[in-house]
């Protein structure tokens, strides 16, 4: 009998001993890195639970393989399987060019309403980095995954729709802007529910993992009713729903106005000492500067879709690049989650068994943690860290490290398995 992960009470998953977990092998380098990663997952689970637990992998199709076999890029059956089994993992997928689906990843997130894109960024000893102190970077990004300009509501310059929308803005809404025929238009959408559920997830994570702060990153100084509203809704959630466990900069501001700065500072120090999560905000451009200058000031980050996209890559670069950057797309309400390597298909390297599988391996670690199989997750993280520390690496790291040993993707997985 097939065993399924289900959503239990109070948002806690029920995970059976032999859960069926769907996977998409991915395009380009996907098959190489997946084959390496899955051996690591299976060995770790086998070792940690003495054979009592086991993941039953179920392949589902998407991307080029799906197109070749079914004529569709993202068959409905694939979506149904992810829907049924709740938790899955995927390799990178080619973005089909022209017509139909804009991006398979976006389509998957949309279909399952995976509203949190969660990306931890942490440095592993020995990983080449362009900054002096990569060990200071230890952040978890919560990027809103369903709104913002990613909603895809755009009209090309010169199109009839763009003209109609311009007329509506000028005539009905009295917008004072000199549009021209060559102006394209896009719509930025930010809702209270969308913002609050994202920030709520970040706060719950910070509280559960005893993190010092949640920083709301936004561009509210310019976009007041979208990014500015996101910030305000974020602070509202913190104060109304997590008042006991958090201390917000909004509260600091109020105390400062009533009792002066000294009193506000004292209040914040007291909150920090009592282990409350400090909820603060920062303008996005300043944040991109601060992560380079003072990365230790930031821990959990809550941000909107586009900011999150930029921030994820900037932080990933600081700790070793996309070859080692894992990610997850999660709906904490329904339990649906798809874990994924954050890089693309690197098609030039397809079938070369040379690329770094760390991104998909660490995505699997996130998945095991999400399932509550922490022992297996920790074992893999430790073995991977040890392998890199011993300078046994794939070509991306090899090129930037002195005295390293160059390994194929599959051999790198062998070394991790040996160290489990
Ligand atoms: P890419 O991430 O595929 O590759 C860029 C470069 O990064 C590669 O040339 C390679 O040097 C390096 N790289 C990527 N993965 C690596 C790994 N595991 N180890 C070592 N080095 C690695 O980006 P791209 O070339 O812009 O995109 C190629 C395709 O992938 C496009 O079709 C794009 O739409 C798609 N894409 C998919 C995803 C996804 O499925 N999540 C994400 C981004 C891009």
Boltz pocket constraint, residues with backbone or C-beta under 6 A from the ligand:
constraints:
  - pocket:
      binder: B
      contacts: [[A, 29], [A, 33], [A, 91], [A, 92], [A, 93], [A, 94], [A, 95], [A, 105], [A, 322], [A, 323], [A, 340], [A, 341], [A, 342], [A, 343], [A, 344], [A, 345], [A, 346], [A, 347], [A, 354], [A, 355], [A, 356], [A, 357], [A, 359], [A, 396]]
      max_distance: 6.0
